[in-house]
Amino acid sequence: MRNLAAALALAVSLLSLPAHGTAEAAEKKDFSVCWSIYAGWMPWGYMQDSGLLKKWADKYGLTIEAVQINDYVESINQYTAGQYDGCAMTNMDALSIPAGGGVDTTALIVGDYSNGNDGIVLKGKDKLEDIAGQNVNLVELSVSHYLLARGLETVGLAEKDVTVVNTSDADMVAAYQTSDVTSVVTWNPLLSTITAMPDANEVFDSSKIPGEILDLMVVNTKTLKDNPDFGKALTGAWYEMMALMQSDTPEGKEALESMAKASGTDLDGFKAQLATTAMFYDPAKAVELTKSEKLPETMTFVANFLFDHGILGQGAPSADFVGIEYPDGKTTGDTGNVQLRYDPAYMEMAAGKKL
């Protein structure tokens, strides 16, 4: 799942790569992107299997393959090392790993944001303030960790007021059932399983910080610049898929059922996951978020979190170590080290039906 953020050791190892160490910038015809299991990224698998991605690649005379990688961290690792031209990842991981490692990366598609898929659960307590002094089990250095930090801020607390216990997502449900675990931060479907247990109270979730945990398709900036048709084909296929998912048609239902099965659930279970995933079915809505004043604020929160936890980049002197570029030339961070770019141009083409 997309919340399995990179451990510090992985981030540091990737920093040994040369700057811009992904696919060479040159005009070419064959491309590949990678993705991992998560509600908002299941469309990539269906687009690959159904031929929808091929349809759009053919339109531009290209070959594009969307490859599923079971390990989320490994998918980012391989993209950063240049094995893929694009990868589905969160905004936090895009900043910390490829961008932090010197690989100039562009957020081509802002697909969705977590709108309740991630949450903080207390056992026997029903207010977030009650978390003070507790051990909190979560996947350390993941967006669960980020959600905890943001949640604590809302009630005047900080990480020093709790003790983080690094816990694998595979062990989270079993851990919560033990008597010595009183607080967890996790994501769906684990979150739904835990909140259904006795004395479990969800006291904060990602819907309280809308638009902060973003799920993206990022691509190598140099590759995109030299091959704009690659961006057009990916974006065109994505938004045709979004229209299919929203259509009340047999084909739309078939697509949802296929994605549900591929993600290990049934249609109702998949729809429940989508209900807490704010999908940008309309490209104009994704463009609006990308151009909003809030996005630079969000990325500043993210950069500060990464720097405070030592995972913004090897030897990063401050939270401004990596520059981030937004529409209209606005930047945050170091303008001399811009490595992450939010470019809505292709989503705008989709909104204007110009692909």
N, C-alpha and C positions, 0 to 999 in steps of 0.2 A: 504493500500500500504506500501511498505517496507520503505518509507521515514518517516513514522510516528514514529519518535524516541522517546525514553522514556523521560518523564519529570523528572526533578530532584527529585521530591518527590517519584516517583516510584523507581528510582535507589537507593535512600537512604533506602526505605522500604525493598528492596531485600537484602541489605547488612546485614540485621539481620539474614539471613539464615546461617546455619553452613557451614563451608568450604566444598566444594565438595558435595553440598546438592542436587544433582540430583540422577538419578537412581542408585541404589546400584551396586557396581562393583561385578558382579558374572556372571558365565556362565548361559545363559538363552536362550529361544527359541522365545519368543514373544516380539516384539519391536513396537514402534510407533514414528513417527516424525510429526511435524506440519509445516504448511505453510500458507501464506496469499496471497491475490490477488496482483499480479505484473507480468508484461510480462515474466520476467525471471524465475518466480516460477510456472507459470501455468502448466508446464510439470508434477509437482508432482500430481496435481489433475487428469490429464489424465492418468498417470501411475497407479494411484489407481483405477480409474473407468474402465479402459480398461483391467485390469488384468495383465498388464506388470510388475508391482511391485510384484504381487503375483507369477508370473512366476519365477522371480529371487529369491524371498524368498524361494519358493519351491525347487529351485536348491540346496540351502544350508540347507534345512530342517528347515526353519524358518517361522514365521508369522510376517509380517511387514505391518503396516497400516500408510498411509499418511493422516493426518487429517487437513482439512481446518479450520482455525480460522479467523473469520472476522476482528478482531481487531489485528493489527500487534504487538502493544506493549504487548497485553495480551498473544500472542503466545510466546514471549520471556519470559514473566513473568512465564508462565506455564512450559516452558523448564527449566528455572533457578530453579524453585521450585521442579523439579524432576518428573513432570507429563509426560514428553516426553523424549525420548532418543536423539532426534535431533530436529533441528529447522532451517528454512530458515530465514536468517537475514543478515544485512550488516556487513562489517568488523568493522565499527564504533560502532555499537550496540553490537557486540560480545565482543568487548573490554570493553565497559562501563558497561554492565549489568551482564552477567554471569561471565566473567573473572574478572571484577572489584568487583564482589560480592563473589569471592573465589571459583567459580565453574570451575574447570579445563576443558577447552573446546578445541576441535580440529576442525579445518576447514578441513572437509573431501573432499568436492567438491567446487572448485572455479568455479561457474557457468557462471558468466558474469561480466562485468563492465558497468556502465552507460556511454554511448558514445553520449550524447546529449539529454538524457531523462530528465535532470535537467538543468534549465537555469535561468539567470537573465534578467528581462525585464524592460526597462525604457519607460515611456510614454513621447513622444515628444522629446526625446534625443536619440542620436545614438552612444554615446561613453561611455564605462564603467566609465571613469574618471568623467563623469557628475553626477554620483551617489553621489558624495561628498556633504554632508549637507542635504541629503534627508532622509525621513523616508522610511524604507524598510520593506515591509510586507512579512512575511514568517512564517513557522512553526518553532518556536524557538527550539533550541537544536536538530534539525534534520539534515540530510545531506544537506538540503537546506541551513541551517545556515553555515555548513562547506564549501559548495560551495561558499557562499558569502565571507567568510574569505579568501579562496584560491584565489578567483577572485580579491579581493581588493589588495592582495599582489602583483599581477602582474602589477598593475599600481601605486604602491608606496603608497597605502592607507591602512588604518586599520579600525577595527570596530568602533574606537572612532570617525572616520570621518563621520559616519552615525548613524541613530537611528533605531534600530531593533524594529519592531512592531509585536508582536506575533499574528498570524492570523491562524485560523483553515483552513485546506485544503478545508473543505466544504464551507467556506465563501470566498475563494480566488478570484474566478471569479467575484462574485458580488462586492467584495471590489475594484477590479481593475476598475470596471465600475463607481465608484464614483469619484467625482472631486478632492478629497483631497488625493487620492492614486496615487503616481507617480512612484513607483518602487515595483516590487515583485520578489521573488525567489520561484520557484515551479517546479513541475515535470509533466510529461505526465500522463494522457491526458489533465490535466489542462493547461499545458504549451502551447500546440497546440491551445487550445481554446483562450487563452489570446493573443498569438502572431498573431492570425487572426483578432484581433480587430484594429480599426483605431488608428494610432499614436503609435502602440506598436512596440518596437524595441528590439529584443533579442541581448544583448551586450556581453554575456559570457555564455558558457554552459560547461557541463561536458566533452565534447570531448576535451576541452583544458587541462584537467587534467586526461588523459587516465589512467585507471588502479587504480585510487584512491578510487572511490566509488564502492566497490566490493560487489557482491551478492553471499552469501555462503550457503551451507548446513553444519551446524556445528553439532557435536555430542559430547556427554559426553566422555571425554578422558578415564576414567576408564572403562566405558562400552565397548568402542571400543577395548581397550587393552585386555579385558577378552573375547571379542566376535568378533574376526576379520572377521568372516563370515558375520556379520551384515554390516560391512563396505564394504565387497565385493559385497553383494547383492544390497545395495543401489547404489553403484558406477556402477555396471554392468547394472542395470535397467536405470540409468540416461543416460548413454552413448548409450544404445540401443535406448532410446527415442530421443537423439540428432540426431542419424542417421536417424530415422524415420522422424523427422522434416525437415531434409535436402533432403530427398528423393523426387524425382519428381514422386510420385506414388499416386494412389487413396487413399491408406491408410494414406500417409503423409498429403494429403489435408484434409482428414476427421479429423485427429488429430488436425491440425491447426484450422479448423472450430469449432471443439468442444472447444478448448481452448479459441478461440475468443468469443464464446457465453458465456462461463463461466466467462469471464472477462468483459462482458457487451458491447461488440462491435461486428463488423462483421469481415470477413476475411481480407478485406483491412485495416481496422482500426488496427487489431492485427499485421498485417505485418508492418504497419507504426511504431508501438511501438517496434517491433523487430529490425527495421532498426536503431533505436537509442540505441539499447541494444547490446553491443558487446558480443554475446554468444560465449562461448568456446565450439563449437561443437566438436572440435578435442581435446581429453584429453591431447595430447602432448603440445598444446598451453597453457592450464591451468597449466601444470607442469612447462613450461618455465617461466610463470609469477611468480609462487610460488617460483621458485629458483632464480629469478632475484635479482640483487642488488637494484632495485627500491622498492621492497616490504618493506624492513626495513625502507627505507626513507619515504614511504607513511605512514606506521604505526607510525613513529615518528611524522609526521605532525598530524595524528589523535590523538595520545596521548597528544600532546601539546594542541590541540584544546579542548579536553575533560577536561584536567586539568585546563586550563584557564577559563572554564565555570563551574567548580566545580562538574563535573559529572564523574570523573575517579574512584572514590571510596571514601567512607566516611573517611575523615581525611587524604586523600592522601597527602603526604608531597611534592611530585614533580610529574612531568610528567612521571617519571620512576617507578612509584609505582607498576605497573603491568608488569611482565616479559612476553615477547613474544618470542617464539622459532620458528626458521625457519629451512629449510633443512641444513644439514651439521653442525648442532650444533650451528649455529649463533643465537645470542639473542640480543634483545634490552630491555631496562628496567631492572628491578630488577631480577637478576638470581636466587635469593632466593625466588621469588614469581612468578614463571612462571605459568600463568593460561590460556594463549592462545597459541595454537600451529598450525602452518601451516605444515601439513604432506602430501606430494604429493604421498606417497607410493601406495595408492589405485588407484589414477589417472594414475600412472605409470603402474600399472597392466592393466588398461583398454587400455592404449596406446600400450602396448605390447601384447594385446589380451590374457592375462593370467588369466582372471576372469572366 
